[in-house]
Amino acid sequence: MKAAVYEINGDPEVLRYEEIADPIVGPGDVLIAVEAISVEGGDVHHRRLVPVSAPYVVGYAAAGVVRAVGAEVTLFTVGQRVAAFNWNGSHAELCSVPEHFVYAVPDALPIEVAATIPVAFGTAHDALFEFGQLREGETILVRGGAGGVGLGAIQLAKEAGADVIATASSGAQAQKLRNIGAHHVVNYTADDVAAAILALTGGEGVALMVDMAGGADVPALLGAVRRRGRVSAVGMSAGQPSLSYMDLIGRMLTISGISFGTEMHLPRARAVVEDCLRRAAKGALMMPIDRIYRLDDAAAAHRHAEFERPFGRVLMRPVCR
């Protein structure tokens, strides 16, 4: 099969498109003929930072059609449309995935959108509810609203009855976030985000911050989280934050790290993903596709996802699709 692989860490250009052996299908595995690949933040992180010792197929998220199943698989059959998560392997024409990481795709849901749902909406759901303990009527900040997890969090939080503040990098992006459900949007390239949040909340601050960015602004933003508020730390696209315990102690804040993939094998995570797929098929949830690349142009897809501030997800398709 053809795949996008790398052997050394670095910029997107370390990715090469080449022929490699088909994946092995174990007794509990599902072999998927890939039709859509969602480029995730974790894919970029792995390409940059996680050492590998052989040509390595990166990639968390894909969707396609079941090509074969292992002898112990009971939930899926050949020809079925599925979405899948795995710790690697999505950037290829075929991927072999443990059954517990595979999800049936409803007939009404486009396969491209299906590829984006498990990681983005599952992570957003954990950040809001499993760890964030969001309650109806609370005010929430979604920092990094235009990415996949941010867009998922905006929609799920609004549906739960929260007042949603999101951050955006431009006026055009801000309007798109309002269209998708944000009640208020702060342009982080032009405004003091912490000051804007305090103004919007009458000086009280938000009950919950879902943070995809991290970076040097985190200590100031904690000042815009109300006393006894919560923070769900999802990512560090802006770099590692520097925190003092005093940033937390004085305001009695709770910070939770969010790593949905670590628990995606659990029944409660499967229930979340399956519910989000059903709701997406009915049009209740959506994920904008910013751009679709061919798999043999994986370096360009990664560069777009990492540096060009896409709205929603960047996808790839195998060349043969």
C-alpha positions as CSV (number, residue, x, y, z in Angstrom):
1,M,0.0,0.0,0.0
2,K,1.0,3.7,-0.3
3,A,1.4,5.7,2.9
4,A,2.9,9.0,4.2
5,V,5.8,8.1,6.5
6,Y,8.7,9.7,8.3
7,E,11.9,8.5,9.9
8,I,13.1,11.7,11.5
9,N,11.3,14.4,13.4
10,G,10.9,17.9,12.0
11,D,8.9,20.2,9.7
12,P,6.1,18.8,7.4
13,E,8.7,18.1,4.7
14,V,10.0,15.1,6.6
15,L,6.9,13.2,5.4
16,R,7.5,11.0,2.4
17,Y,5.0,9.2,0.2
18,E,6.1,5.6,-0.5
19,E,5.1,2.0,-0.8
20,I,5.1,0.0,2.4
21,A,3.8,-3.4,3.5
22,D,0.1,-3.7,4.2
23,P,-0.8,-3.6,7.9
24,I,-1.1,-6.9,9.9
25,V,-4.7,-7.7,10.9
26,G,-4.8,-9.3,14.3
27,P,-7.7,-11.5,15.6
28,G,-9.3,-8.4,17.3
29,D,-8.6,-5.9,14.5
30,V,-10.6,-4.3,11.7
31,L,-8.8,-3.6,8.4
32,I,-10.1,-0.4,6.8
33,A,-9.8,0.8,3.2
34,V,-9.3,4.5,4.0
35,E,-11.4,7.1,2.2
36,A,-10.8,10.2,4.4
37,I,-8.0,11.1,6.9
38,S,-8.4,13.9,9.4
39,V,-5.2,15.7,10.3
40,E,-5.2,16.1,14.0
41,G,-3.1,18.2,16.4
42,G,-1.6,15.1,17.8
43,D,-0.4,14.1,14.3
44,V,1.6,17.3,14.1
45,H,2.9,16.8,17.6
46,H,4.1,13.3,16.9
47,R,5.7,14.3,13.6
48,R,7.7,17.0,15.3
49,L,8.6,15.5,18.7
50,V,8.0,11.7,19.0
51,P,11.2,9.7,17.9
52,V,10.7,6.7,15.7
53,S,13.2,4.1,14.6
54,A,11.8,3.0,11.2
55,P,9.5,4.4,8.5
56,Y,6.5,5.4,10.6
57,V,2.9,5.9,9.5
58,V,1.6,8.8,11.6
59,G,-2.1,9.5,12.2
60,Y,-4.9,9.2,14.7
61,A,-8.2,9.6,12.7
62,A,-9.6,8.1,9.5
63,A,-12.8,6.8,8.0
64,G,-13.6,4.3,5.2
65,V,-14.9,0.9,4.5
66,V,-14.2,-2.4,6.2
67,R,-11.9,-4.5,4.0
68,A,-11.4,-7.5,6.4
69,V,-12.0,-8.4,10.1
70,G,-10.1,-10.6,12.5
71,A,-11.5,-13.9,13.8
72,E,-12.5,-12.4,17.1
73,V,-14.3,-9.3,15.8
74,T,-18.1,-9.2,16.4
75,L,-19.3,-5.7,15.9
76,F,-18.3,-5.1,12.2
77,T,-18.5,-6.8,8.8
78,V,-16.8,-6.4,5.5
79,G,-18.3,-3.5,3.4
80,Q,-19.5,-1.5,6.4
81,R,-18.7,2.3,6.6
82,V,-16.7,3.1,9.7
83,A,-14.7,5.8,11.4
84,A,-11.7,4.9,13.5
85,F,-9.1,6.2,16.0
86,N,-5.7,4.7,16.6
87,W,-2.4,5.9,17.9
88,N,-0.9,5.7,14.5
89,G,-1.5,4.5,11.0
90,S,-4.2,6.7,9.5
91,H,-1.9,8.3,6.8
92,A,-2.2,5.4,4.5
93,E,-4.5,3.6,2.0
94,L,-5.2,0.8,4.6
95,C,-5.2,0.9,8.4
96,S,-5.6,-1.9,10.9
97,V,-7.4,-0.8,14.0
98,P,-8.5,-2.6,17.2
99,E,-12.2,-3.2,17.2
100,H,-12.7,-1.1,20.3
101,F,-11.5,2.0,18.4
102,V,-13.9,1.6,15.4
103,Y,-17.3,3.2,15.1
104,A,-20.1,2.6,12.7
105,V,-20.9,5.6,10.4
106,P,-24.6,6.4,9.9
107,D,-25.7,6.3,6.2
108,A,-26.6,10.0,6.2
109,L,-23.2,11.2,7.3
110,P,-20.5,12.0,4.7
111,I,-17.4,9.9,5.2
112,E,-15.2,13.0,5.2
113,V,-17.1,14.5,8.2
114,A,-17.2,11.1,9.9
115,A,-13.4,11.0,10.0
116,T,-13.4,14.3,12.1
117,I,-15.9,13.3,14.7
118,P,-14.4,10.8,17.2
119,V,-11.3,12.8,18.3
120,A,-12.6,16.3,18.0
121,F,-16.0,15.9,19.5
122,G,-14.9,13.2,22.0
123,T,-12.2,15.5,23.3
124,A,-14.5,18.4,23.5
125,H,-17.1,16.4,25.4
126,D,-14.6,15.3,27.9
127,A,-13.3,18.8,28.3
128,L,-16.8,20.2,29.0
129,F,-18.5,17.4,30.9
130,E,-16.4,14.5,32.1
131,F,-13.7,16.8,33.6
132,G,-15.1,20.4,33.1
133,Q,-18.4,19.6,34.9
134,L,-20.2,22.2,32.8
135,R,-23.6,23.1,34.0
136,E,-26.5,24.9,32.3
137,G,-26.3,28.7,32.6
138,E,-22.6,28.8,33.2
139,T,-20.3,31.0,31.1
140,I,-17.4,29.2,29.2
141,L,-14.3,30.4,27.3
142,V,-13.3,28.2,24.4
143,R,-9.7,29.3,23.6
144,G,-8.9,28.2,20.1
145,G,-12.4,28.2,18.8
146,A,-11.6,27.7,15.1
147,G,-9.9,24.3,15.5
148,G,-11.7,20.9,15.5
149,V,-11.9,20.6,19.3
150,G,-12.9,24.2,19.7
151,L,-15.7,24.0,17.2
152,G,-16.9,20.8,18.9
153,A,-16.8,22.5,22.3
154,I,-18.7,25.6,21.1
155,Q,-21.6,23.5,19.7
156,L,-21.8,21.1,22.6
157,A,-21.6,23.9,25.2
158,K,-24.3,25.9,23.5
159,E,-26.5,22.9,23.3
160,A,-26.0,22.3,27.1
161,G,-27.3,25.8,27.8
162,A,-24.0,27.6,28.5
163,D,-23.1,31.1,27.5
164,V,-20.1,30.6,25.1
165,I,-17.2,33.0,24.6
166,A,-14.6,31.9,22.0
167,T,-11.4,33.4,20.7
168,A,-10.6,33.9,17.0
169,S,-7.7,35.3,15.0
170,S,-9.6,37.6,12.7
171,G,-12.9,39.3,12.2
172,A,-13.9,36.9,9.4
173,Q,-13.1,33.9,11.7
174,A,-15.1,35.5,14.5
175,Q,-18.2,35.7,12.3
176,K,-17.9,32.1,11.4
177,L,-17.7,31.2,15.1
178,R,-20.9,33.2,15.8
179,N,-22.6,31.3,13.0
180,I,-21.6,28.0,14.5
181,G,-22.9,28.9,18.0
182,A,-20.6,31.2,19.9
183,H,-22.4,34.0,21.7
184,H,-19.4,36.3,22.0
185,V,-16.0,36.2,20.2
186,V,-12.8,37.9,21.2
187,N,-10.1,38.6,18.5
188,Y,-6.9,37.5,20.3
189,T,-4.7,39.3,17.8
190,A,-6.2,42.7,18.5
191,D,-7.7,42.6,22.0
192,D,-6.7,41.9,25.6
193,V,-8.5,38.6,25.9
194,A,-8.5,38.5,29.7
195,A,-9.8,42.1,30.0
196,A,-12.5,41.4,27.3
197,I,-13.7,38.3,29.2
198,L,-14.0,40.2,32.5
199,A,-15.9,42.9,30.7
200,L,-18.3,40.4,29.2
201,T,-18.9,38.7,32.6
202,G,-19.3,41.8,34.7
203,G,-15.9,41.2,36.3
204,E,-16.8,37.7,37.6
205,G,-14.9,35.6,35.0
206,V,-15.9,32.4,33.3
207,A,-16.8,29.2,35.1
208,L,-14.8,27.0,32.7
209,M,-12.0,27.6,30.3
210,V,-11.3,25.0,27.6
211,D,-7.8,25.8,26.4
212,M,-6.3,24.4,23.2
213,A,-3.4,26.9,23.1
214,G,-1.4,27.1,26.3
215,G,1.5,29.5,26.0
216,A,2.6,32.6,27.8
217,D,-0.9,34.1,28.2
218,V,-2.2,31.4,30.5
219,P,-1.4,33.1,33.8
220,A,-3.2,36.2,32.7
221,L,-6.2,34.2,31.5
222,L,-6.5,32.4,34.8
223,G,-7.3,35.8,36.2
224,A,-10.4,35.8,34.0
225,V,-11.6,32.4,35.4
226,R,-13.9,32.9,38.4
227,R,-13.1,31.7,41.9
228,R,-13.5,28.0,42.2
229,G,-13.6,27.8,38.4
230,R,-12.2,25.0,36.2
231,V,-9.8,24.8,33.4
232,S,-9.6,21.9,30.8
233,A,-6.1,21.9,29.3
234,V,-6.4,20.2,25.9
235,G,-3.3,21.4,24.0
236,M,-0.3,23.7,23.8
237,S,-0.3,25.1,20.2
238,A,1.1,28.4,21.5
239,G,3.8,26.6,23.7
240,Q,4.3,25.4,27.2
241,P,2.7,27.7,29.8
242,S,4.6,28.8,32.9
243,L,2.5,28.5,36.0
244,S,2.9,29.1,39.7
245,Y,0.8,27.2,42.2
246,M,-0.2,30.7,43.5
247,D,-2.0,31.2,40.2
248,L,-4.3,28.4,41.3
249,I,-4.3,28.6,45.1
250,G,-5.5,32.2,45.4
251,R,-8.5,31.6,43.1
252,M,-9.1,28.0,44.2
253,L,-8.9,26.8,40.6
254,T,-9.0,23.3,39.3
255,I,-7.0,22.3,36.2
256,S,-7.7,19.0,34.4
257,G,-5.5,17.6,31.6
258,I,-7.6,16.2,28.7
259,S,-6.4,13.2,26.8
260,F,-9.6,11.5,25.3
261,G,-7.6,9.0,23.3
262,T,-6.2,7.5,26.5
263,E,-9.7,6.4,27.5
264,M,-11.3,5.8,24.1
265,H,-11.3,2.0,24.8
266,L,-13.7,2.5,27.6
267,P,-17.5,2.0,27.2
268,R,-18.3,5.5,28.3
269,A,-16.1,6.9,25.5
270,R,-17.7,4.7,22.9
271,A,-21.1,6.0,24.0
272,V,-19.9,9.6,23.5
273,V,-18.5,9.0,20.1
274,E,-21.5,7.0,18.8
275,D,-23.9,9.7,20.1
276,C,-21.9,12.5,18.3
277,L,-21.9,10.5,15.1
278,R,-25.7,10.1,15.3
279,R,-26.2,13.8,16.0
280,A,-23.8,14.8,13.2
281,A,-25.8,12.5,10.8
282,K,-29.0,14.4,11.8
283,G,-27.4,17.8,11.3
284,A,-27.3,18.7,14.9
285,L,-23.5,18.8,15.0
286,M,-21.2,19.9,12.2
287,M,-17.5,20.1,11.4
288,P,-16.3,22.5,8.7
289,I,-13.7,21.0,6.3
290,D,-11.2,23.7,5.6
291,R,-9.4,21.9,2.7
292,I,-8.8,18.4,1.3
293,Y,-5.4,17.2,0.1
294,R,-4.3,14.1,-1.6
295,L,-2.3,11.7,0.6
296,D,0.8,12.1,-1.7
297,D,0.7,15.8,-0.7
298,A,0.8,15.0,3.1
299,A,3.5,17.5,3.8
300,A,1.3,20.4,2.4
301,A,-1.6,19.1,4.4
302,H,0.4,19.1,7.6
303,R,1.8,22.6,6.8
304,H,-1.7,23.9,6.3
305,A,-3.0,22.4,9.5
306,E,0.0,23.6,11.6
307,F,0.6,27.1,10.3
308,E,-2.3,28.4,8.2
309,R,-5.0,28.7,10.9
310,P,-7.6,26.5,9.2
311,F,-11.2,26.8,10.2
312,G,-12.2,23.3,11.1
313,R,-10.3,20.3,9.9
314,V,-7.8,19.7,7.2
315,L,-8.4,16.3,5.4
316,M,-6.5,14.0,3.1
317,R,-7.7,11.3,0.7
318,P,-5.7,8.4,-0.6
319,V,-4.8,9.0,-4.3
320,C,-6.8,6.0,-5.5
321,R,-10.1,7.4,-4.0
